[in-house]
């Protein structure tokens, strides 16, 4: 988490509550969120956006 106040949006998690998409922030509303209400189709692409760079960094630093 970058700022732990929800202002940066880095930890935003889209959830469905009563049929409406609501943005929750893990730093404020979490860190535990009900996985049944997370909109995984919206969340995963954002979460995996930097996967390639993360994997390259792990190799560079010996965490392969």
Buried (B, 14 or more C-beta within 10 A) or exposed (E): BEEEEBEEEEBBBBBEEEEEEEEBBBBEBEEEBEEEBBEEEBBEEEEEEEEEEEEEEEEEEEEE
